[in-house]
Amino acid sequence: MSQNRTPEQNLIRGALLPSLVVGLLGIIAATVTRGKAGLLAALLAQIVVVMYFTVHLVVSSISRNLDPLTTFALAIFSYFAKIALLGLGLWLITNYTSRESIDRTSFGVVALALTLAWLGGEIRSFLKLQLHLPLPFSANLSSDSTSDSHGEFNNENGKR
């Protein structure tokens, strides 16, 4: 991963690729098995899942330099806003579309597969990102340092 990108950009890039592959496979499978209704359901699932998870990463990038209380408030607000909008969207789909126009089963199966693919890609990207971060205190330790049971480091220089 490039060092010029932010961690959020690396995470979204790592999550988008498997999601797009799974989404494309889901669109093909839903179209073959359910026709036009499956196609529309799979496309809608792709849009909903990608938008839902992208909001999380956008909030993360916005709150990078904020104090913890503001970050917490922003995260909670975004979570409840996503849940409310997701509920509203599902309510609209249920009440204003027919089962013949958007296949509910295809939507659910593709949405679950996309969610798993997104989370798997994001976790994989996060683990790759962590490999490039320095471990705390690794540069300060010498062979004569010892650690007590509380993680405090003692050596002859009195450094932690």
Secondary structure, 3 states (H helix, E strand, C coil): CCCCCCHHHHHHHHHHHHHHHHHHHHHHHHHHHHCHHHHHHHHHHHHHHHHHHHHHHHHHHHCCCCCHHHHHHHHHHHHHHHHHHHHHHHHHHHHHCCCCCCCHHHHHHHHHHHHHHHHHHHHHHHHHHHCCCCCCCCCCCCCCCEECCCCCEECCCCCC
